[in-house]
């Protein structure tokens, strides 16, 4: 700062000397006053500071190696990529709006964040402070809720998902994957918003928020992987009496198309959520309002984005069939055993035929019959005698 002021003073004094030669003594004091004002201004003026990280948390959390081993022996990484953070949905939320237990710097280990707490942001339609509380209410009514219909805690509470079970790092995720980071944003449409909304980045932030919610923010393959974290665990299946629905789904055409990069085929969310409802409202297949309830399957498959011209017969297609479960699927179980055995018999039959054909080519005169062997030796001796 001192070097900057010194340079400013030197430059202004040089200008003053040049001007003093051209002008008379009368103008000297007026120019001296201007010189003092410019020096004081250069000392007091500083460049505006961006207020994106008002608490300056990134000062420490920008280091990639910021981590520790907690009391349970788990590795904890505290690195924050500022560039990705500023592209995520929480860019307008200060750190302490979520981490409310932090009161000093350096701070003590942060407590678990309550995602249903009210933010300082105002939800435009209701003019109330924003909160994820409505999402929690939908989740609690779903099959993933921690309480039963009587309000009693379900067994194996640790198995039921929380927000972070599915939303691992939402602040590190671009708004959508279809067209990159700015997916769904029409610059021409955004220009219309800016006609009125000219303050800060209001138009960009809220236009991005709305348009990104109108399309999927996860690839279909990633959705399957998120569900598989729990549903592919054998211990989890045994505790809740569930089949390996992930394995049976991966046997279908739907997953095979997803595996090769298609996003136009059905994933877990497309089938287990009533068309047009929240993705958090997964219901049991025994619930009459569920998308997978027997009477609703045809309608689920016939939504506008899938088999919209299909008939009622599409409901007879069973996706999650465990061919190894004899009790639940006896016909499929024995059919699989039959065709497996049939394939083995046919395969081994042709292997034996090929092996015998190979022996005949290697030993054309070989025979298991003693009479044929004697006849062959006799014919061979006659041939030699004739020569």
Secondary structure, DSSP 8 states (H G I E B T S, - for coil): -HHHHHHHHHHHHHHHHHHHHHS-GGGHHHHHHHHHHHHHHHHH-------TTTT-THHHHT-TT-EEE-TTS-EEE----HHHHTTSTTTTS-HHHH-TT--SSS--------TTS--SSEETTTTEE--SHHHHHHHHHSTT-SB-TTS-B-S-GGGS--HHHH-S-GGGS-S-SSSSTTTT--HHHHHHHHTT--STTHHHHHHHHHHHHTS-SS-HHHHHHHHHHHHT-HHHHHHHT---HHHHHHTSHHHHHHHTT-SSS--HHHHHS-TTS-TT----TTSTTSTTSTTTHHHHHTSTTS-TT--GGGGG--S---TT-TTT-HHHHHHHHHHHHHHHHHHHHHHHHHHHHHHHHH-TT--S-HHHHHHHHHHHHHHHHH-
